[in-house]
Amino acid sequence: MLSRQGLGRLLGHRLGRPFGWLWAAYGTSALGTWLAFGAFPLIAIRVLHAGPAEVAALSSVGAAVGAAVAVPLGPWVEFRRKRPVLIAMDLVRFAALLTVPAAFVLGLLTFVQLLLVSVVVAAADITFRAASGAYLKTLLAAEDLLVANSRFESTAWTTTIIGPPLGGAAIGLLGPVATVLADAVSYLLSALGIRATGRHEPRPERREAARLRARDLLDGWRYILADATLRPLFFNTALFNGLVMAAEPLLAVLMLGRLGFAPWQYGLAFAAPSIGGLLGSRLARPLVTRFGQRRVLVASGALRAIWPVGLAFLGPGTGGLLLVIGVELGLIFCCGVFNPVYTTYRLERTADDRVARTLSAWAVTTKATTALLTAVWGVLGGLLGPRTAIGLAGVLLLATPLLLPRRTTAPLSEPAPAPGRP
């Protein structure tokens, strides 16, 4: 059990002013993202009168094409200073999202524009994540990475709790594009926060020719697949995330359609359990300190897989609502522990000169897998019914712990020492 002294050390661990600005920037953009949660489908339906096929395309095709666009950006980021890349990606997202309220006010908004904006934002998201992992390794010593990732995870779940309700209220008062404008502004504020880190970053040295070559595009995947520990973790996270997300639209159809839950009940079923993610992220570091990184990684990764199958037994009324809340609470708590541990583990095992390419390949694969499985489960939901398709996803998730790394091997190459902290 965590002592008061241990909790105090966790909460009071100082990581320096540059990390403080980076953390504030992350929190600002995360809040903007959750304020605008579901805004594009809502705009497509209410403003552009889009049908189900167009709304599905907005969610899946936008993410898939954005992932494809991001493929060459990983190697490009690797050999550039990461801080300017982070600022640039924030500004790209700010500018792209700002076109939506501008076109709405002028009466020029189209579905094609929404689709193009979703592609640009998806590509910029992947590039930002790749650069941010590499940048974090230059800001902090290795022993501080888990603390930092736990704080990011806590912030993510906190914004998940408060963002959608505030966003729903803003849409009700100000209209459907209000939250898109707020999301755009959040990226501008994030760019200013990253700029305020003020950390000098040396330009990475490229050992090969400066021109981007075709083989560079695949370096991230080659590095992951050649590592006996990263490889199973890569497949585990891509499959787990894809199956969980693929079942979400079917769960919405089941709850809001056949079972007759009100929209506020549906929102509550997913907002309230996010408290579990906040708690899990707070416990990640103490658990690693007591039981070791690999044990916590494997245990939390296995435990998170047992919950979703319970959604196949969802029924109407209060009992059904409590079932969803209980399942999501258990799932999100386990994810809250797993995510910062896995993120830290992946950074530690990746050589400094491969971080951007590796994280880019990881994110591209995850987004593409999620888009593909979402499309497949949409077909299965139509053929088998949403409840059966949700149950099938849950059964397959029970097998994902088999892909977790069972042993730790030496990294392919030792990373260069991280620069000293300010």
Secondary structure, DSSP 8 states (H G I E B T S, - for coil): ---HHHHHHHHH----HHHHHHHHHHHHHHHHHHHTTTHHHHHHHHTS---HHHHHHHHHHHHHHHHHHHTTHHHHHHTS-HHHHHHHHHHHHHHHHHHHHHHHHHT---HHHHHHHHHHHHHHHHHHHHHHHHHHHHHS-GGGHHHHHHHHHHHHHHHHHHHHHHHHHHHHHH-TTHHHHHHHHHHHHHHHHHHTT---------SS-SS--GGGGGHHHHHHHH-TTHHHHHHHHHHHHHHHHHHHHHHHHIIIIIT---HHHHHHHHHTTHHHHHHHHHHHHHHHHHH-HHHHHHHHHHHTTSSGGGGGG--SHHHHHHHHHHHHHHHHHHHHHHHHHHHHHHHHHS-GGGHHHHHHHHHHHHHHHHHHHHHHHHHHHHHH-HHHHHHHHHHHHTTGGGGS-SS----SS---------
